[in-house]
């Protein structure tokens, strides 16, 4: 893989807070990192390490100040309003459009399930990211996204396609 795939840089819970914060903005209206940090109550560095992944998924725009896209606003509001069916549906659509995320699902299918640790290591290796705490948290966040989307379930320490 020529380019590294940017993984989320924090836990699933922190990642969801960031999506919710971006969804409080108006479509196309940029939000500074300072505003994002204030809205989430997180340090700027934590919020910033997730922006690459959000840009790749077209949930926010590129640039110094990031603006939420319609899909990003919809996802954040679905989380805020606890509309689980909509969160599931939106994630499925986002995953289908992303080649890397689709390939990671194929890896589970080919192997007829994977141990969680093996799946995290596979995501890290395939993404080209180093094996550090932030990257491992990001790989775990991707697994949580798959679970929320209803595409993967965990049983007996393994991840399985639903």
C-alpha positions as CSV (number, residue, x, y, z in Angstrom):
1,X,0.0,0.0,0.0
2,X,1.6,3.3,-1.1
3,X,-0.2,5.6,1.3
4,X,-1.0,4.9,5.0
5,X,-4.7,4.7,5.8
6,X,-5.4,7.1,8.7
7,X,-6.9,5.3,11.6
8,X,-8.9,7.0,14.4
9,X,-6.6,8.1,17.2
10,X,-8.7,7.4,20.2
11,X,-11.3,5.2,21.8
12,X,-14.7,4.7,20.3
13,X,-16.3,6.8,23.0
14,X,-14.0,9.8,22.4
15,X,-14.5,9.3,18.6
16,X,-18.3,9.5,19.0
17,X,-17.9,12.7,21.0
18,X,-15.9,14.3,18.2
19,X,-18.5,13.3,15.6
20,X,-21.3,14.8,17.8
21,X,-19.3,18.0,18.2
22,X,-18.8,18.5,14.5
23,X,-22.5,17.8,13.9
24,X,-23.4,20.9,16.1
25,X,-21.9,23.0,13.3
26,X,-23.6,24.1,10.1
27,X,-23.1,22.4,6.8
28,X,-20.0,23.8,5.2
29,X,-19.2,26.1,8.2
30,X,-15.6,25.5,9.3
31,X,-15.0,24.7,13.0
32,X,-11.6,25.5,14.5
33,X,-9.7,22.9,16.4
34,X,-10.0,25.1,19.5
35,X,-13.8,25.2,19.2
36,X,-13.9,21.4,18.6
37,X,-11.8,20.9,21.8
38,X,-14.0,23.2,23.8
39,X,-17.2,21.5,22.6
40,X,-15.9,18.0,23.3
41,X,-14.0,18.9,26.5
42,X,-11.0,17.1,25.1
43,X,-7.4,18.3,24.5
44,X,-6.8,19.6,21.0
45,X,-4.3,16.8,20.3
46,X,-6.9,14.1,21.0
47,X,-9.5,15.7,18.8
48,X,-6.9,16.4,16.0
49,X,-5.7,12.8,15.8
50,X,-9.1,11.7,14.6
51,X,-9.5,14.3,11.8
52,X,-7.6,12.3,9.2
53,X,-9.9,9.4,9.5
54,X,-13.0,11.7,9.5
55,X,-11.7,13.4,6.3
56,X,-11.0,10.0,4.6
57,X,-14.7,9.0,5.3
58,X,-15.9,12.4,4.0
59,X,-17.5,13.2,7.4
60,X,-15.6,16.5,7.5
61,X,-13.9,18.7,5.0
62,X,-10.1,19.1,4.5
63,X,-8.3,22.2,5.5
64,X,-7.1,24.0,8.7
65,X,-10.6,24.5,9.9
66,X,-12.8,21.4,9.2
67,X,-16.5,21.7,8.3
68,X,-19.0,18.9,8.7
69,X,-20.4,17.3,5.6
70,X,-24.1,16.4,5.4
71,X,-23.2,12.8,6.2
72,X,-21.2,13.9,9.2
73,X,-24.0,16.0,10.5
74,X,-26.5,13.2,10.0
75,X,-24.3,10.7,11.8
76,X,-23.6,13.1,14.7
77,X,-27.2,13.9,15.2
78,X,-28.3,10.3,15.0
79,X,-25.7,9.6,17.8
80,X,-26.9,12.6,19.8
81,X,-30.6,11.6,19.5
82,X,-29.8,7.9,20.2
83,X,-31.4,6.8,16.9
84,X,-29.5,3.5,16.8
85,X,-31.1,2.3,13.5
86,X,-30.0,5.4,11.7
87,X,-26.5,5.2,13.2
88,X,-26.3,1.6,11.9
89,X,-27.6,2.5,8.5
90,X,-25.3,5.5,8.1
91,X,-22.2,3.5,9.2
92,X,-23.1,0.7,6.7
93,X,-23.3,3.3,3.9
94,X,-20.0,4.9,4.9
95,X,-18.2,1.5,5.2
96,X,-19.5,0.4,1.8
97,X,-17.9,3.5,0.2
98,X,-14.5,2.9,1.8
99,X,-12.2,0.4,0.2
100,X,-10.0,-0.1,3.2
101,X,-12.9,-0.8,5.6
102,X,-14.5,-3.1,3.1
103,X,-11.2,-5.0,2.7
104,X,-10.9,-5.5,6.5
105,X,-14.4,-7.1,6.5
106,X,-13.3,-9.4,3.7
107,X,-10.3,-10.5,5.9
108,X,-12.7,-11.7,8.6
109,X,-14.8,-13.6,6.0
110,X,-11.8,-15.2,4.3
111,X,-10.5,-16.4,7.7
112,X,-13.9,-17.4,9.0
113,X,-13.6,-15.1,12.0
114,X,-10.5,-13.7,13.7
115,X,-9.3,-13.3,17.2
116,X,-9.7,-9.7,18.3
117,X,-6.0,-9.2,18.8
118,X,-5.2,-10.7,15.4
119,X,-7.8,-8.5,13.8
120,X,-6.4,-5.4,15.5
121,X,-2.9,-6.4,14.3
122,X,-4.2,-7.0,10.8
123,X,-5.8,-3.6,10.7
124,X,-2.6,-2.0,11.9
125,X,-0.4,-3.9,9.4
126,X,-2.8,-3.2,6.5
127,X,-3.1,0.5,7.3
128,X,0.6,1.0,7.4
129,X,0.4,2.5,10.9
130,X,2.9,1.8,13.6
131,X,2.0,-0.4,16.6
132,X,1.5,2.3,19.2
133,X,-1.3,3.0,21.7
134,X,-3.1,5.5,19.5
135,X,-3.1,3.2,16.5
136,X,-4.2,0.2,18.6
137,X,-7.1,2.4,20.0
138,X,-8.0,3.4,16.4
139,X,-8.1,-0.2,15.2
140,X,-10.3,-1.1,18.2
141,X,-12.5,1.9,17.3
142,X,-12.9,0.5,13.8
143,X,-14.0,-2.9,15.2
144,X,-16.5,-1.0,17.4
145,X,-17.8,0.8,14.3
146,X,-18.3,-2.6,12.6
147,X,-20.2,-3.8,15.6
148,X,-22.4,-0.7,15.7
149,X,-23.1,-1.1,12.0
150,X,-24.3,-4.6,12.7
151,X,-21.6,-6.1,10.4
152,X,-19.5,-7.9,13.0
153,X,-20.2,-9.5,16.3
154,X,-17.8,-10.8,18.9
155,X,-18.2,-14.2,20.5
156,X,-15.7,-16.4,22.3
157,X,-12.9,-13.8,21.7
158,X,-13.4,-13.8,17.9
159,X,-14.9,-11.3,15.5
160,X,-17.4,-12.8,13.1
161,X,-19.3,-11.4,10.2
162,X,-23.0,-11.1,10.9
